[in-house]
Amino acid sequence: MNPFPAGFDLVTETVHIADLRFAITRPRSAEDLIDEAEYADDERLPYWADLWPSGRVLAAYLAEQDLTGRRILEVGAGLSLPSMVAMARGASPLATDWYPQSLEFARANAHVAGLGELSTMQVDWSSPPEALFDAGSFDLVIGADVAYERRHASQLGALLARVTTVATEVLIADPRRPDASALVQTLGDEGWSHMREERRAAGKPDEQGPVIYLHHFRAPR
Ligand SMILES: C[S@@+](CC[C@H](N)C(=O)[O-])C[C@H]1O[C@@H](n2cnc3c(N)ncnc32)[C@H](O)[C@@H]1O
């Protein structure tokens, strides 16, 4: 039985991450999914339907780690490739996005990959559900290409403060978006430590070029 939501024109792409290989099914065109009413409401655009270079870089980084037993939260997960890799490396991540359809695709892709049941939750950074915080803090919070608008810095800053402890590592992959510096600034102003490394995106880069920043943050003591 086809596990993917009905009503989409689908395409399946094979994605190689280290020794892992996934067949990722997604809508053929994110552009075709643009809903003018949603955009008018909160400038929501269906970026979830693409696999972004930052997501691949973050997934490759996670593939190098032993994540056995680690509690992981992915924000702005879209198709959730990093969460799938985290599952393959022994973790039970919670993948979140504000688009429920993205989470349906993520669960279906994880299932098809034989990874089992991916936990998901619909989370809008501007009004996260209390259920997210009821789950307690996480060992690792990850996000790929999630700081591309000015408003994201304050929204993510507030959310991160509530799901982390000093022991939590926050890892954000960023294709050097101009607005990502606002997130670095916001967290820095609040006393978070920050380390940045550079990685190269494999395959065809997008308009930002092949260099992806991996920002490592830790909350203040
Ligand atoms: C550029 S896409 C990156 C998707 C995925 N992380 C990847 O790398 O392939 C940005 C993601 O953030 C999500 N997003 C944007 N604003 C959000 C918000 N306010 N709350 C939750 N998710 C949001 C989008 O739906 C989308 O999935």
PDBQT file of the ligand as one rigid body, heavy atoms in Angstrom, charges set to zero:
ROOT
HETATM    1  C1  LIG A 301      14.244  25.782   4.025  1.00  0.00    +0.000 C 
HETATM    2  S1  LIG A 301      13.163  24.585   4.683  1.00  0.00    +0.000 S 
HETATM    3  C2  LIG A 301      14.287  23.358   5.334  1.00  0.00    +0.000 C 
HETATM    4  C3  LIG A 301      13.644  22.007   5.457  1.00  0.00    +0.000 C 
HETATM    5  C4  LIG A 301      14.566  20.889   5.971  1.00  0.00    +0.000 C 
HETATM    6  N1  LIG A 301      15.090  21.221   7.285  1.00  0.00    +0.000 N 
HETATM    7  C5  LIG A 301      15.692  20.630   5.005  1.00  0.00    +0.000 C 
HETATM    8  O1  LIG A 301      16.839  21.064   5.278  1.00  0.00    +0.000 OA
HETATM    9  O2  LIG A 301      15.463  20.004   3.969  1.00  0.00    +0.000 OA
HETATM   10  C6  LIG A 301      12.588  25.390   6.197  1.00  0.00    +0.000 C 
HETATM   11  C7  LIG A 301      11.665  24.535   7.041  1.00  0.00    +0.000 C 
HETATM   12  O3  LIG A 301      11.267  25.263   8.204  1.00  0.00    +0.000 OA
HETATM   13  C8  LIG A 301       9.870  25.149   8.373  1.00  0.00    +0.000 C 
HETATM   14  N2  LIG A 301       9.383  26.349   9.072  1.00  0.00    +0.000 N 
HETATM   15  C9  LIG A 301       9.443  27.641   8.655  1.00  0.00    +0.000 A 
HETATM   16  N3  LIG A 301       8.878  28.461   9.533  1.00  0.00    +0.000 NA
HETATM   17  C10 LIG A 301       8.442  27.676  10.565  1.00  0.00    +0.000 A 
HETATM   18  C11 LIG A 301       7.768  27.947  11.785  1.00  0.00    +0.000 A 
HETATM   19  N4  LIG A 301       7.385  29.191  12.129  1.00  0.00    +0.000 N 
HETATM   20  N5  LIG A 301       7.505  26.924  12.616  1.00  0.00    +0.000 NA
HETATM   21  C12 LIG A 301       7.883  25.650  12.277  1.00  0.00    +0.000 A 
HETATM   22  N6  LIG A 301       8.499  25.322  11.111  1.00  0.00    +0.000 NA
HETATM   23  C13 LIG A 301       8.783  26.333  10.274  1.00  0.00    +0.000 A 
HETATM   24  C14 LIG A 301       9.329  25.024   6.970  1.00  0.00    +0.000 C 
HETATM   25  O4  LIG A 301       8.033  24.475   6.901  1.00  0.00    +0.000 OA
HETATM   26  C15 LIG A 301      10.388  24.140   6.319  1.00  0.00    +0.000 C 
HETATM   27  O5  LIG A 301      10.133  22.773   6.489  1.00  0.00    +0.000 OA
ENDROOT
TORSDOF 0
